[in-house]
Amino acid sequence: MNHPAFASWPFPAAPRRKGALALALVLFLLLSAPVSAQFPFSALRFLKPDGQISPALLTECSGLVHSLRYNGVFWAHGDGGSGASIVPVTASGKLARGWTGAVRVEGCKNNDWEDIALDDQGNLIIADLGNNNGRRKQLMLHFVSEPKPGAVSVRPTRTLRVHYEDQKGDSPDYDCEAVFSAAGRIYFLTKHRSDKRTRLYRLAGESTTRSNPLRLVGSFDVGGMVTSADASPDGKLVAVLTYTTLWVFSYDRASGSIFTKSESVRRTPIFAWQAEAVAWEGNDALVIANENGQLFRVALSSLQAAR
């Protein structure tokens, strides 16, 4: 922290847990990103928390999505080892009215839940896809109907096993922490460790008796590790989050890709400690959650065209 470039940085207060480690990670990612992907230090947006999820409700927040059934309610979940449950919270992080606490997902284990999405039929999609070393063979999607107020448990309506169609061997570039649904299709964005790109995959099958392939759609240089994604309610835009940048792409229904309309890509650099989840709040704003459960709101209008 003695580097002159950091001397005048208005760092926000660090979360108590893992604060120094998270700061070191973010600075490393910023300084190691390709020059073409970096923003000037002066352009970084130090996001101010708008809310906080209580550790009593959730530890190590990993996924977030806005409910389709209940206005103002977000479903959040924790990382691997934090229990197989989802938590209904408001944008300020408080427990949503009508629920008594976390909702247990019966019959499931949280091996490494990394993101949560909603399909066009209102089903929550819990992505058990964490694969840090690229060796994991049992990747799963759990589909759950949104629990009603007062529910303490819910059981998946189905579980799909999935695999990358083009994966030939172990590789840390087949980790995935970002899932979204658009136009009736389910998409996945990889988190790379060998470079700063991400690959977009689409679920190509919905068998409940055999593993379903994830088919490659395209790739893009996001300048960092992708930690979450979400499609806007109107299906026109897709937000993609890395540790240091919030991107917004246009979804192209014809090609089924988000990387074909480069002229419409928007982004903004962020500092939110270890940003792990992003969710749309309507079609004009986004909510970001970091690992410690702090919540940050970002207006879509504040993002600039990517050059």
C-alpha positions, 0 to 999 in steps of 0.5 A: 500500500506504499505505492504512490498511486494508492496514496490518495485512493479513498478506500471504503471500509474493509469487511472485517473478515478476510479484509486484507486478503480481499484487498490484496486479491483485488489489487493483484487482479487490477495490476495483472490485467492486460493493458487493453483491459485496465482502466486508469486508477483514477477511473475506478468506482469505489462502490458504497454499500447500500445494504448488508446481509447478516452473517446469521442469514448467509456466509460467503455470499456467492449468488444473487437473483431478483425474484419474479414472483415477489417484488423487492425480494432477492434470492441469495445463497452461499458458497460451497460448505455453507449449507444447501439453502437459499435466503430471501432478502431485500436490496438492503440485505434484510430478511424479506417479509413473510419468511422466518429465515433461510429456506433449505433445499432438500435432497441437495448438497452444496458441493460448490454453488456458484450462481443462481438464475431464473428461467422464463417459467419462474424456476430458480436455477441453482448452479453447482458448477464450482470447478477450481482445478477442472477435475470435477466430473459431477456438475449439476443444475438444481431447478427449484420453484420459488418458495412461498412466504413462510416456507422453510424448505423446498425440494428441486423439481429436477436436477440436471447433470452437465458437462463441457462438450469440448473439454478433453482433459483437466483444466482450471479454465473450465470453472464456472461461476456465472449462469443466466437464462435468456429466450428460454435458453440457459447460458454459462460463462467460464472463469479462466485462470490461464488468461483474461477471457471468458467462454460462453456456453449454452445448455444443449439438452435437458435429460434427467437420466444422462449428462447434458452437454454445454455447447460453446457459443463464443468468447470474449476478453473481459480482462479478468475472472468472471464471478456472476452474470444475470439477464435483464427482465426484458431479456435484452441485456446481460450483466457480467461481473468480474472482480474489477469490472461490471460489463453489460452486453446486448443479447442477440436472439438470432445468434444466441450470443452476447458477443456479436454486438460489440458496438453496444457493450458497456462497462464500468470499473468497480471496487467492491472488495471481492465481488461475487454476485450480480442481479438486475433490479428492474431493467435500469439498475443492478445490485452487486453482492460481495463475498461478505454480503455487502450489497451495492447498487449501480445504475445502468445509465452510469456505465459507459460504452466500452472502447 
